[in-house]
């Protein structure tokens, strides 16, 4: 089968104890059944420690929501005692993500990891393909897959090469027309053209909505509330990073439409996410670390199915997320 990834995918290396936002702290860590069977077979004192640290298929977090096997040096005791091959699947994969489309597997790096975020923001995305052994996966609608693959290629090309604000606005029109066609059984690719006029954005309503999301980090909601009172906006020097965030989001989420026919909300997610990161950078001040802000945004939004679902609904139901209003967010860029 074909394995398609961004060019930077193979460059990722976990920075372990040098990480300032350790993925072994503050996250529920589920253990896959194969690894659970192995852990149950481990004997001796370490085997006893494993058995006493697992409940209902997950590690029991300790004080400060730390994984019980994250030691005082912020290194993993399972890794050192049993070897990398015996980490549970989620620990092996993170921050990588995967999606399967028949005989194609796609993989990428999640923005929620600080080392991955720096990679993602450091270079334009180019996609590479290799051949790997076949894996078991469900078939998908080949006609819809080919349409969305062509659409994604077009979106990424324009985001990377056109005027960024204009490319985002045209992407939104493209997404509207593509969604209309799919809903009506038309599997043809729309033209890349701008047809909608921007309207004045409701920044306050957008910020209030984001503040209402279920937080992963307890500091998220007060942070968003502080940013409501700050002066955001747009800084041209950030544009290259916002392009890369939009492209990352399109690569990560757009092709999921093969399974549910939903396109427009994922196009809006790419546009709004890029704008939000840029806005939060200016709320903190021009010297703010954009990779850090992008990582924190991703952690709260992309790694909560509840929050992704809330946004997907809001992109249709809330006026502040209408296509003309989102276009207005980019009007002054």
C-alpha positions in Angstrom: 0.0 0.0 0.0 1.0 3.6 -0.4 2.1 5.6 2.7 1.8 9.3 2.2 3.3 11.8 4.7 4.6 15.4 4.8 8.3 15.6 4.0 9.1 16.6 7.6 7.4 13.5 9.1 10.6 11.4 9.2 12.6 14.2 10.9 10.6 14.1 14.2 12.5 13.1 17.3 11.0 13.1 20.8 13.0 15.5 23.0 12.1 13.5 26.1 13.2 15.2 29.3 13.9 18.5 27.5 10.2 18.9 26.7 8.5 21.7 28.6 5.0 20.3 28.1 5.4 16.6 28.6 2.8 14.4 26.9 3.0 12.0 29.9 1.4 14.7 32.1 -2.2 15.8 32.0 -3.4 13.2 29.5 -5.4 10.0 30.1 -3.2 7.2 28.6 -5.2 4.3 27.3 -3.5 0.9 26.9 -4.2 -1.2 23.8 -5.3 -4.8 24.4 -2.1 -6.4 22.9 0.1 -4.3 25.2 -2.2 -5.0 28.2 -1.7 -8.7 27.6 2.0 -8.3 27.6 2.0 -6.1 30.8 0.0 -8.8 32.5 2.7 -11.3 31.7 5.6 -9.3 33.2 6.8 -10.7 36.5 8.9 -9.5 39.3 8.7 -6.2 41.1 8.3 -4.3 37.9 5.4 -6.5 36.9 3.8 -5.8 40.2 4.2 -2.1 39.7 2.6 -2.4 36.3 -0.4 -4.3 37.7 -0.9 -1.8 40.5 -0.7 1.2 38.2 -3.4 0.2 35.7 -7.1 0.5 36.1 -9.9 0.1 33.6 -7.5 -0.1 30.7 -5.6 3.1 31.5 -2.6 4.1 33.7 -3.7 5.6 37.0 -2.2 9.1 37.0 -0.4 10.3 40.1 -0.2 13.7 41.8 0.0 16.4 39.2 -1.7 14.1 36.7 1.6 12.4 35.9 1.9 9.0 34.3 3.0 6.6 37.1 6.0 5.6 35.0 7.3 9.1 34.3 10.2 9.3 36.7 11.7 12.3 38.4 13.9 13.0 35.4 10.8 13.1 33.2 11.9 9.9 31.5 9.8 6.7 31.0 10.5 3.8 33.3 8.7 1.4 30.9 11.1 2.4 28.1 14.2 1.9 30.2 13.0 -1.3 31.9 11.2 -3.1 29.0 12.4 -1.3 25.9 10.7 0.9 23.3 9.0 -2.1 21.7 6.8 -2.5 24.8 5.4 1.0 25.1 1.6 1.0 24.5 0.5 2.0 21.1 -0.6 5.5 22.0 2.8 6.2 23.5 4.6 4.7 20.5 2.5 6.8 18.0 2.2 10.2 19.7 2.3 12.8 18.2 1.9 10.9 15.0 -1.6 10.4 13.5 -2.8 8.0 10.8 -5.7 7.6 8.4 -6.5 4.8 6.0 -8.2 5.1 2.6 -8.4 1.7 1.0 -4.9 1.0 -0.3 -3.5 4.3 1.0 -2.3 5.2 4.5 -1.6 8.8 5.4 0.5 9.8 8.4 1.4 13.1 9.9 2.6 14.9 13.1 0.2 16.6 15.5 0.7 20.2 16.2 0.1 19.7 20.0 3.7 18.5 20.5 6.3 21.3 20.9 8.9 19.4 18.9 6.4 18.6 16.2 5.1 22.2 16.1 8.5 23.6 15.5 9.0 21.2 12.6 5.5 21.9 11.1 6.2 25.7 11.2 9.7 25.4 9.9 9.0 24.4 6.3 6.3 24.3 3.7 4.6 21.0 3.4 5.5 18.7 0.6 4.0 15.3 0.4 6.0 12.1 -0.1 4.9 8.6 -0.9 6.5 5.3 -0.1 5.3 1.7 -0.5 4.8 -0.3 2.7 3.3 -3.7 3.4 -0.5 -3.9 3.2 -2.5 -3.2 6.4 -6.0 -4.2 7.2 -8.4 -1.3 6.6 -11.9 -0.6 5.3 -12.5 0.3 1.7 -13.7 3.8 0.9 -15.8 5.4 -1.9 -13.1 5.6 -4.6 -15.0 8.4 -6.6 -15.3 10.6 -3.5 -11.8 9.9 -2.5 -10.3 10.9 -5.9 -12.5 14.1 -5.9 -11.4 15.1 -2.4 -7.7 14.3 -3.1 -7.8 16.6 -6.1 -9.6 19.2 -4.1 -7.0 19.0 -1.2 -4.1 19.3 -3.7 -5.7 22.4 -5.2 -6.3 24.0 -1.8 -2.7 23.3 -0.6 -1.3 24.6 -3.8 -3.2 27.9 -3.5 -2.6 28.4 0.2 1.2 28.0 -0.4 1.5 30.1 -3.5 -1.3 32.8 -3.7 -1.8 35.9 -1.5 -2.7 34.2 1.8 -5.8 36.2 2.7 -7.2 35.9 -0.8 -6.4 32.2 -0.9 -8.2 31.6 2.4 -11.3 33.5 1.2 -11.3 31.6 -2.1 -10.8 28.4 -0.2 -14.0 29.1 1.8 -16.0 29.7 -1.4 -14.4 26.6 -2.9 -15.5 24.6 0.2 -19.1 26.0 0.0 -19.4 24.9 -3.6 -17.7 21.5 -3.1 -20.0 20.8 -0.2 -23.1 21.7 -2.3 -22.0 19.5 -5.1 -21.3 16.5 -2.8 -24.6 16.9 -1.1 -26.3 16.8 -4.5 -24.4 13.8 -5.8 -22.1 15.8 -8.1 -18.5 14.5 -7.9 -17.0 17.2 -10.1 -14.3 19.7 -9.0 -15.4 23.4 -8.7 -13.5 26.2 -10.2 -11.1 28.1 -7.9 -12.8 31.5 -7.8 -13.9 34.1 -5.3 -17.6 34.8 -5.3 -18.5 36.0 -1.8 -18.0 39.4 -0.2 -16.5 39.6 3.2 -18.6 41.0 6.1 -17.5 42.6 9.4 -16.3 39.8 11.7 -17.6 39.4 15.2 -14.3 38.9 17.1 -15.9 39.1 20.5 -18.4 36.3 19.7 -15.6 34.1 18.3 -13.5 34.6 21.4 -16.4 33.9 23.7 -17.2 30.7 21.8 -13.6 29.4 22.2 -13.6 30.3 25.9 -16.7 28.2 26.2 -15.0 25.0 25.0 -14.4 22.2 27.4 -10.8 22.8 28.6 -8.1 20.1 28.6 -5.8 22.5 30.5 -7.4 24.4 33.4 -5.5 27.5 32.3 -7.2 27.6 28.9 -10.4 29.3 29.8 -8.8 32.1 31.9 -6.3 32.6 29.1 -9.0 33.0 26.5 -10.8 35.4 28.8 -7.7 37.5 29.2 -7.2 37.6 25.4 -10.7 39.0 25.0 -9.5 42.2 26.5 -6.2 42.3 24.6 -5.7 43.9 21.2 -5.2 41.2 18.6 -5.1 41.6 14.8 -2.6 40.6 12.2 1.1 41.0 11.7 2.6 40.3 8.2 5.7 38.7 9.6 3.6 35.8 10.9 1.9 35.0 7.6 4.4 32.3 6.6 3.5 30.4 9.8 -0.2 30.9 9.4 0.0 29.5 5.9 1.6 26.4 7.3 -1.0 26.0 10.1 -3.8 26.2 7.5 -2.1 23.7 5.2 -1.4 21.4 8.2 -5.1 21.5 9.2 -6.2 20.8 5.6 -3.9 17.8 5.4 -4.9 16.4 8.7 -8.7 16.8 8.6 -9.9 17.4 5.0 -9.8 13.8 3.7 -11.9 12.6 6.6 -14.8 13.8 4.4 -14.4 10.5 2.5 -16.2 8.8 5.4 -18.9 11.3 6.2 -19.2 13.7 3.2 -18.5 16.7 5.5 -16.2 19.2 3.8 -17.1 22.8 4.6 -16.7 22.6 8.4 -13.1 21.3 7.9 -12.3 24.1 5.5 -13.6 26.6 8.0 -11.5 24.9 10.7 -8.3 25.5 8.7 -9.2 29.1 8.2 -10.3 29.9 11.7 -7.4 28.0 13.3 -4.8 29.9 11.3 -6.5 33.2 12.2 -6.9 32.3 15.9 -3.2 31.4 16.3 -2.2 34.7 14.7 -4.6 36.6 16.9 -3.4 35.0 20.1 0.2 35.7 19.2 -0.6 39.4 19.0 -2.7 39.3 22.1 0.5 38.1 23.9 2.7 40.5 22.1 4.9 40.4 19.0 7.7 38.5 20.8 5.4 35.6 21.7 6.5 32.1 20.6 4.1 31.2 17.8 5.0 27.5 18.0 4.1 27.5 21.7 0.8 29.2 21.0 0.0 26.9 18.1 0.8 23.8 20.2 -1.5 25.0 23.0 -4.3 25.8 20.6 -4.0 22.4 19.0 -4.0 20.6 22.3 -7.3 22.3 23.4 -9.1 22.0 20.0 -7.7 19.1 17.9 -7.3 16.7 20.8 -10.8 16.9 22.1 -13.5 15.2 20.0 -16.0 17.1 22.1 -14.5 20.5 21.1 -14.1 19.5 17.4 -17.7 18.5 17.3 -18.8 21.7 19.0 -16.8 23.7 16.4 -18.2 21.7 13.5 -21.7 22.5 14.7 -20.9 26.1 15.3 -19.5 26.6 11.8 -23.1 26.0 10.5 -25.1 27.4 13.5 -23.3 30.5 14.7 -23.4 33.7 12.6 -19.9 34.6 13.7 -18.6 31.6 11.8 -20.5 32.2 8.6 -18.4 32.2 5.5 -18.6 36.0 4.9 -17.8 36.7 8.6 -14.8 34.4 8.5 -13.6 36.1 5.3 -13.9 39.4 7.2 -11.3 38.1 9.7 -8.8 38.1 6.8 -9.9 41.4 5.2 -7.2 43.5 6.8 -4.3 41.2 6.2 
